[in-house]
């Protein structure tokens, strides 16, 4: 339904407003997410309507709402329809861009009207209000701020239309009372000046999208037709990119293959503030983990690895240790993603453990190392992150008490903090002084689990190194992981503004 012709495409709306201006009419423009239209919004629109003759409202498209993967609650079509139902609104359109700058340039309003909360422009984490104000002035218009809204959509949604189950909503309310939003963001901000070193294997994660043709006529094998392919910078590369969104200085020590190094691709995918040190392994390729996926269902059918799993040779090991020693100097925190593919030898591990000022580690169990690789190879750590299956493998116990397992890992490594990630069950966290915490999962949409662990490790490690309480570090890690698994592969790394907006929407 187009609400009696009120809902327009932006191009169509621009033409309508051009004719309106030609007849001397004043155009007023409001823009926002408007996820759950409430009385504050209605009063905002009514006040805006008094400024001119035509009131147009543009709503942020679903794909550009950056309040976390649990938002928007209402899709763009429903938000537009709700606003179009208001008598004071003349036209509604869905915006094409993340901000309203281009839209203002198209619509050329005489007045661009925002809520009173934007009087303190520095609180707008996207800095969109500053850019939009410049666009309005350039178009010959004026920015007007109305009175404050009665309350926010996020607050009303959290209170009356929760997107999470009751136990998660209750946890969030309790967490917000213990750790208000501004405090959580301050803890993350304290990580910005830290000099961070990321260590681990470089991996190219390749997705080969296919469609199933049927069963092979001569073999009991599934036949598929390849449609397209997509490559991502994974492993320690993804970790470094996630760290780079929150630390101004990120160094990276990783291993590439001398054969098919793919260095140009890797460099093109690293964040600008990541300073990489690439060591080349003779006679080996850069690790590629190729997944074949059925495109329609996004189901992973098969994985094929290009990999040399042998430990580094003596000369290569010494080169690795020298590179690490050089880059460990002056670092505030070291974050290790150990995939167990031969890069980190026992001597290299000891070097890291002895020299790191603050050490956070994830030792991954995967198809190539299962049963041969565990956290016990490290003599010390400050923060250990393990998935539930990984800590059970370490304890050689399928049904044991996770809390006891975490405590034993902490004792063995003289480690203050342990985080056990548990998928949809959130994470169990242990701090030697603070005790145990259970932080629920914050994901409402799971597209692809690849990248969730790196995102959790990056943010939990940074917060922990910056002195945040363990519960805060785990909460921020879970929020980052929720963003990561809502996207395909490593298409999008964790960004500061998007994470902060997510935290704000969760804790209002």
N, C-alpha and C positions, 0 to 999 in steps of 0.2 A: 504494500500500500504506500502511495506517495503523499499521503496527508494533504489531499486537495491541491496537489501541485506545489507544495511548499519545499519538498526535498528535491534539490537540484544537483547536477554535476557541476563541478567548479567552473568549467569553461562556459556552460550555459548560464551560470549565475553571474559570471563576470560580464557577459553581454547584457544581461538584464540590468545590472547596476550601472553600466555605462549609459544606458538609455535613461535611467532614473536621474543620474547626475546631470545629464543634458537638459532635463526639465527643471533643474534647480533643487532637486530633492537632496537632503542630507542623509548619507549612508553611515550607519553605526554597525560595528563588527565586534562580536564576542567570540572567543575561541577557548577551547579546553577539552578535557577528557569527558567530564560530566557523566561519570560512571555512577549511576543512581542519582537522578535529578531530584533535588530536595528543595525545601522552602528557601534556603539561602540562595540557590541558583535562580529560583523564580524571582525573588526580589532583585537580584543582580540584573536579570534580563529586563524587568520592569523599569528599573532605574536607568538602564542603558537606552531603552526605547524612548524615554523622554528627551534624549539629546538630539534626535533626528526624526526623519520620516520613514526610513526603511531599516529594520533591524535584521541582520543576518548573523547566524551562528554557525561556526564550523567546529566539528568534533574531530578529535584525534583518532586516526584509524587504529584498529586493533593491533596491527603489527608494530605501531610506534608507541604504544602505551608502555612506559618503562617503569612500572611500579611492581615488577616481579612477575614471574610466570603464572601467578594465581590471579592476575588482573589483565584485562578488564573482566568484571563479573558479567556485564551486559555487552553484547556484541555491538559493533558500530551501527548496524541497521536499527537495532532497538533503541539505542541512545538517540539517534537522529529522529526516529519516529516520536519518542517521548517529548523531545524539545519542540518538534513541529506541531504538536498538539496544543501548545501554549498560544493563546490569542495574541500576546504581545510580540511574538516572533513571526517575521514575514517569510524568511527563507532559511533553509538548513542545508549544509553540504558536509560531506566527509572529506577531511584534509588528505592530501597525497603525501605530505612530507612530515618529518618528525617534529618540526617547528612550524610556526605560522608565517615566517618571513616571506617565503615565495607566494603564499596565499594573499598576504597584505599587498604585495606588489601587483597581484592580479586584480584584486577587488578594489584597491585604492579607497579605503573608507575615510570619511571625514573625521570619524572618531573610532579609535580602537580601545575597547573597554575591558579591563581586567579587574579582578577582585582586590579588595583592600589588603589581602595578605601579601601582595606584591609591592607594597610600599617599601618594604625592606628587600630591595632587589638582590642583595647578597645571599638571601635565604633560598633563592631559586637556583638549585644545584645544576640545572641545565644551562644557566645563563641565557635562556631563551628570551626572557623579558627584556634584557638589554638589547639583544639583536632585533627583537620585534619592535621596540621603541624606535630604534634607528630607522627601520624600514618604514614605520608610520610617518616619521618626520620627512624621510626622503620622498614619500608619496604625497606630501603636503597635508597630512592629517595630524591628529593630536591624540596622545595617550591619555586616557581618563581612568582613574581608579575609583571604584565604588566602595561602599562601606564593607567591612568584614562580613563574611558569611556567618551564619549561626553556628555551623559546624562543617566538618569535611565529609565528603563521600566515603573516604576510607574509614573514618570513625564510625559512621552509620553502618557501613557494610560489616565491619568487624563486630559491631555490637548486635545487629539485628539480622544480617544476612551472611553469616560466616561461611567462607568457602572451604574451611577445614572441618574435620570432625570435632565433636565437642571437647574431647580430651586435649586436642591440639590448641583449640581456641582458648581453653582454660589455661593451658601452659603459657601461651603468648600473653594473656592478660597478667599472669603472675610474673612472667619474665619482665614485662614492661614496668611493673611496679618496682622490681628489684634493680633493673637496669634500663632507665629511660632511653628513648631513641637518641637523643643528643649525646648521652654518655657512650653508647655503643659506637657511634660514628667518631667520637673523639678518640676512642681506642684504636680504630682503624687508621685515623689520620696520624696517630703517633708513629705508625710504621713508615710513613713517607720518607723521613730522612735516613732510615736504616740502609746501610750498604749490604746488599744481599747477594749471595752466591748460590746459584742453582747448579746441581750436579746430577748427571745421569745419562742414560743412553738416549741418543736421538732416534726417533722412529718416524717413518713416513706411514701414516695410516691411510690406506687406499680403499675406497669403496667402489666396487664394480657392480653397477645396477643392472639387473637381468630380469627377464620374464621367463617363466617356466614354459617350455614347449611340450614336455611330456617325458615318458620313459624311453630310454634308448631301446631300439628294436632288438639289439643283440646282447645287451648287458643289463643287469638290474641297476641301472644308473639313471639319475635325473638329468635330463637334457634341458639346458637353458640357453637363451639368446641374449648376448650382451647388448645393452642399450647405451650406456654411458659410464663414465668413471669420474671420480672426484678424489683429490688428494688433500691431506691435512698434515700439518706439522704437529706430531704427537710426542709422547714420552716426555723427556726433559725439556723439549722445545715448547710444548704446551704449558708445562709448569712455569717456565721462564716468562712466557707471555702473560699468564695469569698474575704472576708476581709483579710484572712491569706496570700493571694498572694501578698499583698501590705503593710502589717504591720507586723513587726517582733514579736509583742506581742499582741495576741488576746485572751481575756478571754470570756467565754461563760457561761451564766446562763440560764438553760432550765429545762423543766419538762418532766419526763418520767413516765410511768405507773408502778406501783408495779407489776401488772400482765402483763405478756408478754412484759417486758421492752425493749427487743431487744437491750440491752446496748452493748453487744459484737459487733453486727453489726454496731451500731452507732459509737463506738470507732474506728472500723476498717476503717470507711469512713471519719473521721475527719482529717484535715491537721495536720502535726506534731507539728506546732507552735500554735495550738489551745489548750488552757488550760480549760477543761470543768468542770463545777459544775452541776452535775445531781441531781435534787431533785425528789423523788419518791412520786407519788400520790397513796394513799391507795385505793384498790378496783377498780382500773382503769387500762386500757391498755395504752401503748404509742400510740399516735394518728397514725392511718394508714388511708391514703386516697388511696383507691384501684380503679384504672381506668381500665375498660375493653375496649380494642381497637381492631378494625378490622385491622388485620396486613397489608393487602395489601394496603389499602387506608390510613392507620395510622389515622383512624377516631375514636374518643372517643365515645363509645356507652353509658356508664353508669358509675357512681361513687358510691362507697359504702364506708362509713366512719366507722371506729372503734374509738369511741370517747366518753368521758364524758365531757359534756359542762357546768356542774355546776361550780359555783365559788369555789375556794379553801375554805376548812374549816378554822376556826380561827387559829388552831395550824399550819396548812400547810401554811397559809398566813404569819404568823410570821416567820416561817422557811425560806420562800422565801425572805422576807424583810431582814432578817439577812444575808442571802447569798449575796444579792445584796449590802448591806451596806459594807460588807467585801471586795467585789471585785470592788466597785465604788471608793474605796480609791486609789488615785494615777492614776486613769484613765484620759486620755486626752479627750476621746470621747466615748459616748455611742450611739449605734445604735440599735434601737428597731424595731423588726418586730412583730407587734401585730396582731395575727390572730383571736383574739376574742373568744378563746375557753376556757376561765376561768382562765388561769394562772395569768394574770395581773389584780388584783383587784383594786378598787379605791384607797385604802390605799397604795398599791404597786406602782401604777402610781404616786402618790404624792411623794413617797420616791425617785423615779427615777428623777422626775422633779426638786425636791429640791436639789439633790446632784450631778447631772450630770454637769460636767464642760462644755461640749458641747453635745447637744442632737439632734440626728436625728431620725425621726420616720416615719414609714409607718404603718398606721392602715388599715388593709385589710377588704374589704367587700367580703364575700364569702357565699356559700349556707347555711352554718350553722349559720350565724349571721346577715343576710341581714335585715337591718332596725333597728337593735338593737345595733349597734356598730359603733362609729365614732370618728374622731379626737378630737371632742369637750370634750371628757373625759380627755384630757391632759391639764393641766393648762399653760404649756409653752413648747417651743421648739426653737431650732436654725435653723433647717431645717426640713420641712415637705414634704414628698413625698406622693402623692395621684394619683391614676388613675382617668381618666376623669369621669367615672361613680361614683367613690367614692366621689369626691368633689361635684358632682351634688346631690348625696344622702345627703351629709352634708348640702348643701344649700337648700334642698327640692325644687330643680328647675331643670326641665329636659332641658329647652331651654334658660337658663339665660346666662349672659356674664361670660365666664370663668375667665377673668381678674379680674372682680369685685369679683367673688367668691374667687379667690386666695388672693386678697387684704384683704378681710374680715377674712379669715382664719389667715392670718399673723397678723392682728390687734388683733383678739381674743386671740391668743396664745403669743402675744408680740414676734412674730417670724420674724426673718430677712428674711428668704428665704423659698419659696414654689416652688416645682416642680410638675407640673401636667403632667403625662405621658399619651400619646394619641395614643398608638399603631403605626400604619403605618403613622400617622400624626406627629410623633416625640413627643416633649414635649414643654410645655409652662412653662417658669420659671420667677419667680418674686424675685427681691431683693429690699429691702426697700430703698437702696441707689442707686443701679445701674438701677432699673426699670425693664421692661419686656424684655424677650428674647424668640424667638421661634427657637428651634434647631430641624432640621429635623431628621427623622429616618434614620439610617445608615445600616439597614438590607437589603440585597438583596436576602436572602434565609430564609424562615421561615419553620423550621422542626417541632418545638414544642415550644409553648409559655411559658411553665412551666420554671421558672428560670429567665426570663427576668427582672421581678421586683426586685428580690433579687440582681441581678448583677448591675442594675442601682443604687439601694439604696446603696450598698456597696461602689462603686466607687465614686458616687456623694457625699456621706457623708464624705469619707476620704479626697477627694480633698477640699471640703468646710471647713472641720475642719482644714485642713492644710493652709487655707488662699487663696485658688484659687478663681479667679473671678467666679461668678455664671455661666456665659456662658461656661467657661472652665469645671467646675464641671459637667454641664449638657451634654456637648459634650462627655466627657470621660464616663459618665454614659450611654449615648446612644451607644457608641462604645462597651462597655462591654455587654449591652443588646443584641446588634446585634450578638455578639459571642454566647451568651447563647441560643438564640432561633434558632441558626443554628445547635444545637445538640439535641439529644433526652434526655428529663428529665434533671437530674443533672449528666449525665455521665462525663462531663468535666467542671471543675470550671475555673474561669477566671485566667489566668496566666500572669505574668508580661511581659515576653518576647513576647508572642503572642499579647498582647494588645499594646505594644510599636511598634512592627512591623506594626500592623494595623494602628496606628496613623500616623506613618511615610508614609505609602502608601496612606493614605487619604489626607495628607497635602502637598505632594510633588508637 
